[in-house]
Amino acid sequence: MADGPYKYIRDADGNVSRVIRVGTRKSQLARIQTDSVVEKLKELHPDVHFEIVAMSTTGDKILDTALSKIGEKSLFTKELENALEKNEVDLVVHSLKDLPTVLPVGFTIGSVSYTVFSSTSEESFILKVAEIVVGTSSLRRAAQLKKRFPHLEFKDIRGNLNTRLKKLDEKDDFSAIILAAAGLRRMGWENRISQILGPEDCMYAVGQGALAVEVRARDQDILEMVSVLNDSDTVLRCISERAFLKHLEGGCSVPVAVYTEIKNSQLYLTGAVYSLDGSDSLKETMQTSISSDNQEKVDEKVQRVGITALKVSEAAQDAAVKLGVDLGNLLLSKGAKEILTVARQLNDAR
């Protein structure tokens, strides 16, 4: 059955249920992450039928060779959004770090969470032999680790998680590779991790480890539905990180790194920018209060850095945005723009 853009099914007893189509990529990690979101939604909305639509995208096909030149918004993200725009799916599950800080008109991020698989944004070090050739596709990771461990040699490695591990296992090009710990844990491959890199060694990417559910902004019922997945602390941490990145006008083509934590109703944000070789950098930490009043508004449908977080304190969200902007201003006042401009130019010339 269909009613406009919506889809319904009728069971053997004649009961009609709305079908919510959930878009995702076909990669193993994407499916695991999407399945975890859908299972939670099924628990909370047993009267709704959820249908996963795994899409084979152009982004998957060219990831090995072209992703480094695509920019902040990758091709596979755009193609999933195209399906959302065409009403082929009703919501899409992404890794938050893949989504730009400004979304196309008509879209919003309706929930941000770490899910039960992981509550971490840590980097992991997978060591094969005690040599010094390290594989990473991230300018951010390479810049930080070059500064911290100047004796290491870094080489580019591309592909999804499975492909990168296969390259490590079957080729002699790399002694170790750097990967996000969250992805490995979600895949059940935590035993592959040789070492966890703390923020003193390698801070993470904006939004790393968090899952985002993107919806059409006009679909208020779906926005309400997915809002139950929001984890307040995760939302506030990610909003501050994204506001920081947006204010710096950064993206995946420049080395920008963050670290956030919440302690005693205080949100702490550490942000840094690096030259490509790590020789030049700026790093600062700021904090703000996110204590909430039970009388505060929590359901205004206001989008902040691409996120519409219902059921999360409006005042706390505003404070998180201001924290990111203030930290961005602090680094800009110390020369961050010059560092990032040179890094972007050098990366574009590679």
NORGIGI-V943044 format. One line per field, one symbol per residue. phi: phi as a letter, one per 40 degrees, with the letter a starting at -180 (. if undefined). psi: psi as a letter, one per 40 degrees, with the letter a starting at -180 (. if undefined). burial: + if it has 9 or more other C-alpha atoms within 8 Angstrom, else -. Layout:
BEGIN
phi: ???
psi: ???
burial: ???
END
This chain:
BEGIN
phi: .aagccbbbbcccgcbbcbbcbcaccccccccccdcccccccccbccbcbbcbcbcbddccbdcbbccbchcbcccccccccccccgcbbabcbcdcccccbcddhbaccabacgccabbbccbbbcbbcbbcbcacbccccccccccbcccbbbcbbhcdccccccccbbccbcabbbccdcccccgbcccccaccccccacbcdgcgcbbbcbcccccccdcccccccbdccdcccccccccccccfcaccbcbbbababafgbcbbbbabbcccgcbabaabbaacbcbbccccbbccbcbfgbbbcgbdccccccccccccccccccccbhccccccccccccccc
psi: iigbeiiiihadeehhiihhhhiiieidddddddddddddddddgeeihhhhhhhhiddddedddedeedadhidddddddddddefdidihhihdeehiehiiheiiheihieiedifieiiihhhdifaehhhiehddddddddddgeeihhihhiiadddddddddeiedidiihihddddddeffdeehdhhhidddhiiiheheihhhhihdegddddddedeehhddddddddddddddddefiaeeighiihiihhffhhhhhiiiiideedhihhihiiihfiiheeiheehghhhfehggiehhdddddddddddddddddddeeeddddddddddddde.
burial: ------++++------++++++++++--++++++-+++-+++-----+++--+++-+++--++---+--++++++++++++-++----+++++++++++++-+---+++++++++--++-++++++++---+++++--+++++++++----+-++--++-+-++---+-----++++++++++++++-++--++-++++-+++++++++++++++++----+++-++-+++--+++++++++++++++-+++++++++++-+---++++++++++++++-++++++++++-----+-++---+++++++++++++++-++++++++++++++---+--++-+++-++---
END
